[in-house]
Amino acid sequence: MNILSLFVVVPVFMILFLFLCKDMKQIRTVMVMGASALLILAATLTVLFIQERAVSDAEMLFVSSTVWYAPLNITYTVGVDGISVVMLILSSIIVFTGVFSSWNMNMAKEYFLWYCLLSVGVFGFFISIDLFTMFLFYEVALIPMYLLIGLWGTGKKEYSAMKLTLMLMGGSAFLLIGIIGIYYASGHTSMNLLEIANNLHIPIEYQRWLFPATFLGFGVLGALFPFHTWSPDGHASAPTAVSMLHAGVLMKLGGYGCFRVAIYLMPEAAHELGWIFLILTGISVVYGAFSAVVQTDLKYINAYSSVSHCGLVLFAVLMMNQNAMTGAVMQMLSHGLMTALFFALIGLIYGRTHTRDIREMGGLMKIMPFASVCYVIAGLASLGLPGLSGFVAEMTIFVGSFQHADLFHRVLTIVACCSIVITAVYILRTVGKILYGPVQDTHHIGLPDAAWYEKVSAVGLIVAIAAMGLYPSGVSEIISDSLTPIITKLNF
């Protein structure tokens, strides 16, 4: 069996074993062993990829293909480049830490069944290079979100679950139209991304409507303005680990799909129409940051922060040069790690204080020092402190974006840079409000700090954030070669 297919097989086996579990101990054992296997698998793949890349210049490595439905040329085709490998590493880390953040979940068996199905979709999406297979896994990743939020969420969970589902399914409709259009416009002989990009050509008259449909379809999941409103409500109502997986990985499917499908397959339309979406993403970056400033709910603050940071990913992708697109991938990795850490800590704090309103909290540094220090680290990563992942990702994006000599791109880059200042405002305001000063509620005095399983989740994410911040070239080297084919297509 191809090593890539194991990323789908392992969660499927986790689902099967969960059906056989009879108590909480068995459920936890299955989840920890399965998540650990995925983490080891991602590390093994990374080592094998680096070794194989040293001797092979193939665009995708570990490629395997099986005919699925011959009449429409649909195949189960998998393969990875450096970008896919980085996304698989991110996904495995979030799935692993999310298990520990869900240690005491109610109806744990049912919850983890849907959690594993969500993982199947995420991993399958990142290894697919067939358009239909990619879309199938994309939908598999979206469907469980409704139940995970609607059943295990908090607050307006039914409303949030329905809103998220309707808006993302609306985006999927555009995406399906785009994929079918690409297939027929390219000669309806293959749905393989590499074959369409290298051997076939989509006429520009088709690209002019297929590019917006495809970019919009993926962009909705990437919180593209003004189709972002599902994200804050979904994050606020989702249980902790679902928020971690949702913001940390699921939203990255949008950015990944935009440059893997829309930009790569339709470069002429990307140059011609990209400025429209560049303006929208620029608005997302600044609007998301300003919206976070006025929030008082910890989850809404992080949710609007995610709108800003994910907007920065799409912003960099549309700059269409090597540095900016390298920064986009690094930002996906960085944001995935730090937003997962944020949501893990918010879930921890909410579980003790039973409130997410920053006006009702204070002095938590004395009450829960471990969780508070971790929150400060997450905040510093978010505002771009050197030495942490956020700094290297954002600096790479802004340097790459400013390489454009024209006034339009440089003005938008300067506007996007302003989000750094705004981010510092809401991060430092929140840290000062909830961690320092007098205790606002006497019931908070004596609350327990993080349990061991919560510490495993937080420390694992902090180590990854610090590793990327201190050794960014390791990530950059894996990514850079994989961007060359895309940049070559853009420089037609």
SVG drawing of the C-alpha trace seen along z (x, -y; Angstrom):
<svg xmlns="http://www.w3.org/2000/svg" viewBox="-30 -54 50 58">
<polyline fill="none" stroke="black" stroke-width="0.4" points="0.0,0.0 1.2,-3.5 2.4,-5.3 0.1,-8.2 -3.1,-6.1 -2.2,-5.2 -3.2,-8.8 -6.8,-7.8 -6.6,-4.2 -5.5,-4.9 -8.5,-7.2 -10.8,-4.7 -9.4,-1.9 -9.8,-4.3 -13.5,-4.6 -13.9,-0.8 -12.1,-0.2 -14.2,-2.9 -17.3,-0.9 -15.9,1.9 -15.0,-0.2 -17.1,0.3 -15.8,-2.3 -13.9,-5.6 -10.5,-4.0 -10.8,-2.0 -12.0,-5.1 -9.0,-7.1 -6.6,-4.3 -7.8,-4.0 -7.7,-7.8 -4.2,-8.3 -2.7,-5.3 -4.3,-6.4 -3.4,-10.0 0.2,-9.0 0.4,-6.7 -0.6,-9.6 2.0,-11.8 4.7,-9.2 3.5,-8.6 3.8,-12.4 7.3,-12.5 8.3,-9.4 6.9,-10.8 8.8,-14.0 12.1,-12.2 11.3,-10.0 10.3,-13.1 13.5,-14.9 15.5,-11.9 13.5,-11.3 13.6,-15.0 17.4,-14.9 17.5,-12.4 14.2,-13.2 13.0,-16.4 9.4,-15.0 6.7,-17.5 4.9,-15.1 6.5,-12.2 5.0,-8.8 2.4,-9.0 -0.1,-6.2 -3.2,-5.9 -6.1,-3.6 -9.0,-3.9 -12.2,-4.6 -14.8,-5.5 -13.4,-5.2 -16.3,-6.9 -15.5,-10.2 -11.8,-9.5 -12.0,-9.7 -9.1,-8.0 -8.0,-7.7 -4.7,-9.4 -2.4,-10.5 0.9,-12.3 2.7,-14.9 5.0,-17.8 6.6,-19.9 3.4,-21.9 1.3,-18.8 3.9,-17.4 3.8,-20.5 0.0,-20.4 0.0,-16.8 2.4,-17.6 0.1,-20.4 -3.0,-18.1 -1.3,-15.3 -0.2,-17.7 -3.7,-19.3 -5.4,-15.9 -3.0,-14.6 -3.3,-17.6 -7.1,-17.8 -7.5,-14.3 -6.0,-15.5 -8.1,-18.6 -11.2,-16.4 -10.2,-14.1 -13.4,-14.4 -15.9,-14.9 -19.5,-13.8 -20.8,-11.1 -17.1,-10.5 -17.6,-7.5 -20.0,-9.3 -17.9,-12.5 -14.7,-10.8 -16.4,-8.9 -17.3,-12.1 -13.9,-13.6 -12.1,-10.7 -14.3,-11.1 -13.4,-14.8 -9.8,-13.7 -10.3,-11.3 -11.5,-14.2 -8.7,-16.5 -5.9,-14.1 -7.5,-12.8 -7.8,-16.3 -4.1,-17.1 -2.9,-13.9 -5.2,-14.0 -4.2,-15.1 -7.4,-14.1 -9.9,-16.9 -13.0,-14.7 -11.2,-12.8 -10.1,-16.1 -13.6,-17.4 -15.0,-14.2 -12.6,-14.4 -13.4,-18.1 -17.0,-17.3 -16.2,-14.5 -14.3,-17.1 -17.3,-19.5 -20.2,-17.3 -19.2,-16.2 -18.9,-19.8 -22.7,-20.2 -23.1,-17.4 -19.9,-18.2 -21.1,-21.8 -24.8,-21.1 -24.6,-18.4 -21.4,-19.1 -21.2,-22.9 -22.3,-25.7 -24.3,-28.9 -26.2,-29.3 -25.0,-26.0 -27.9,-25.0 -27.8,-28.4 -24.1,-28.4 -24.0,-24.8 -26.7,-25.5 -25.1,-28.8 -21.7,-27.2 -23.2,-24.2 -25.3,-26.4 -22.5,-28.8 -19.8,-26.2 -22.2,-24.1 -22.9,-27.2 -19.2,-27.5 -19.0,-23.8 -21.7,-24.4 -19.4,-27.0 -16.5,-24.6 -18.3,-21.8 -19.2,-24.0 -15.6,-25.0 -14.3,-21.4 -16.8,-20.2 -16.0,-23.2 -12.2,-22.6 -12.7,-19.0 -14.7,-19.7 -12.8,-22.9 -9.5,-21.0 -10.8,-18.3 -12.6,-16.0 -9.8,-13.4 -8.4,-13.7 -9.2,-15.0 -5.5,-14.7 -4.2,-18.1 -0.7,-17.4 -2.0,-16.3 -4.3,-19.2 -1.6,-21.7 1.2,-20.2 -0.4,-18.5 -3.8,-20.2 -4.8,-23.9 -8.0,-25.6 -8.9,-28.4 -8.9,-31.9 -12.6,-32.4 -13.4,-29.5 -10.8,-30.6 -12.5,-34.0 -15.5,-32.4 -14.0,-29.2 -11.3,-31.0 -13.8,-33.2 -16.0,-30.2 -13.2,-28.0 -11.4,-30.7 -14.7,-31.8 -15.6,-28.1 -12.3,-27.6 -12.3,-31.2 -15.5,-30.8 -13.7,-28.2 -10.7,-30.4 -12.9,-33.2 -12.8,-35.4 -14.6,-38.7 -17.7,-39.1 -18.3,-35.4 -16.6,-35.0 -19.5,-35.4 -19.9,-31.6 -16.4,-31.4 -16.8,-33.5 -20.2,-31.9 -18.9,-28.4 -15.8,-28.9 -17.7,-30.4 -20.1,-27.5 -17.8,-24.6 -16.3,-22.3 -12.6,-22.9 -11.0,-20.2 -13.3,-21.0 -12.4,-24.7 -8.7,-23.6 -9.2,-21.3 -11.6,-23.8 -9.4,-26.9 -6.1,-25.0 -6.6,-22.7 -10.0,-22.9 -9.7,-26.6 -6.4,-25.8 -8.2,-23.7 -9.4,-27.0 -6.0,-28.5 -4.4,-25.3 -7.2,-24.8 -7.0,-28.3 -3.4,-28.0 -3.4,-24.3 -6.4,-24.5 -7.5,-28.0 -4.0,-29.7 -2.1,-26.7 -4.6,-25.5 -5.8,-29.0 -2.8,-31.3 -4.0,-33.7 -7.3,-34.4 -5.4,-34.7 -3.3,-37.5 -6.3,-39.1 -8.9,-38.9 -6.7,-38.4 -6.8,-42.1 -10.5,-41.7 -9.9,-39.1 -6.7,-40.8 -8.9,-43.8 -11.3,-41.4 -8.5,-39.6 -6.9,-43.0 -10.3,-43.9 -10.3,-40.5 -6.9,-41.2 -7.8,-44.6 -11.5,-44.0 -10.8,-40.8 -8.2,-42.5 -10.5,-45.6 -13.4,-43.2 -11.3,-41.3 -10.5,-44.6 -14.2,-45.2 -15.0,-41.6 -15.4,-40.6 -15.8,-36.9 -12.5,-35.0 -13.6,-32.7 -14.9,-35.6 -11.6,-37.4 -9.7,-34.4 -12.2,-33.7 -12.0,-37.2 -8.2,-37.0 -8.4,-33.8 -10.3,-35.8 -7.5,-38.3 -4.7,-35.7 -6.4,-33.4 -7.1,-36.5 -3.3,-37.1 -2.8,-33.6 -5.1,-34.3 -3.6,-37.8 -0.1,-36.3 -1.2,-33.6 -2.6,-36.3 0.7,-38.2 1.9,-35.3 5.6,-35.4 8.0,-32.9 8.5,-34.8 4.9,-35.7 3.6,-32.2 6.3,-30.7 5.0,-33.0 1.4,-31.9 2.3,-28.3 4.3,-29.2 1.4,-31.4 -1.0,-28.4 1.3,-26.3 1.9,-29.1 -1.7,-30.1 -2.8,-26.5 -0.5,-25.9 -1.1,-29.2 -4.9,-29.3 -5.1,-25.7 -3.1,-26.7 -5.5,-29.6 -8.6,-27.5 -7.1,-24.8 -6.4,-27.3 -9.7,-29.1 -11.5,-25.7 -9.3,-25.1 -10.2,-28.6 -13.9,-28.2 -14.0,-24.8 -12.9,-26.3 -14.5,-29.8 -17.6,-28.9 -17.3,-32.3 -15.5,-33.5 -16.3,-37.2 -13.0,-39.0 -14.9,-41.6 -15.7,-38.9 -12.1,-37.7 -8.9,-39.0 -5.8,-37.9 -5.7,-34.5 -1.9,-34.6 -2.0,-34.0 -4.7,-31.4 -3.7,-29.4 0.0,-30.2 0.7,-27.4 -2.4,-28.2 -1.7,-31.9 1.9,-31.6 0.9,-29.5 -1.8,-32.1 0.9,-34.8 3.1,-32.7 0.2,-32.2 -0.5,-35.9 3.1,-36.8 3.2,-34.3 0.0,-35.9 1.3,-39.5 4.5,-38.4 7.2,-38.3 10.6,-37.4 11.6,-33.8 8.1,-32.5 6.3,-31.2 4.1,-34.3 7.1,-36.5 8.8,-34.5 5.5,-33.8 4.3,-37.4 7.7,-38.9 8.1,-36.5 4.6,-37.5 5.2,-41.3 8.7,-41.1 7.3,-39.1 4.3,-41.3 6.4,-44.5 8.5,-43.1 5.7,-44.3 6.9,-47.7 3.4,-49.1 1.5,-51.4 -1.6,-49.2 0.2,-46.2 2.4,-48.3 -0.5,-50.3 -2.4,-47.1 0.7,-45.6 1.1,-48.7 -2.6,-48.5 -2.2,-44.8 0.9,-45.6 -1.3,-47.8 -3.0,-44.6 0.2,-43.9 -0.4,-47.0 -4.1,-46.2 -3.3,-42.6 -1.0,-43.9 -3.8,-46.0 -6.4,-43.2 -3.8,-40.6 -2.2,-42.9 -5.6,-44.2 -6.9,-40.7 -3.8,-39.5 -3.9,-42.4 -7.6,-42.1 -7.8,-38.4 -4.4,-37.6 -3.4,-40.6 -5.1,-43.0 -7.6,-42.1 -9.7,-39.0 -13.2,-39.9 -15.0,-36.9 -14.1,-35.5 -15.4,-32.0 -12.3,-31.9 -9.9,-31.9 -8.6,-28.4 -9.5,-27.1 -7.3,-24.2 -4.6,-24.9 -4.1,-22.7 -4.4,-18.9 -1.7,-16.7 -3.6,-15.9 -4.2,-19.7 -0.5,-20.3 0.4,-17.7 -1.8,-19.5 -0.4,-23.0 3.2,-22.0 3.1,-20.1 1.8,-23.1 4.2,-25.5 7.2,-23.3 6.0,-23.3 5.5,-27.1 9.0,-27.7 10.6,-25.2 9.2,-26.9 10.2,-30.4 13.8,-29.4 14.4,-27.2 12.2,-28.6 14.6,-27.5 13.7,-23.9 10.1,-24.6 11.1,-27.0 13.4,-24.4 10.7,-21.8 8.2,-24.3 10.4,-26.3 11.0,-23.6 7.3,-22.7 6.4,-26.2 8.6,-26.3 6.1,-24.6 3.4,-27.0 5.6,-30.1 6.7,-28.8 3.0,-28.5 2.3,-32.0 5.3,-33.3 3.9,-32.0"/>
</svg>
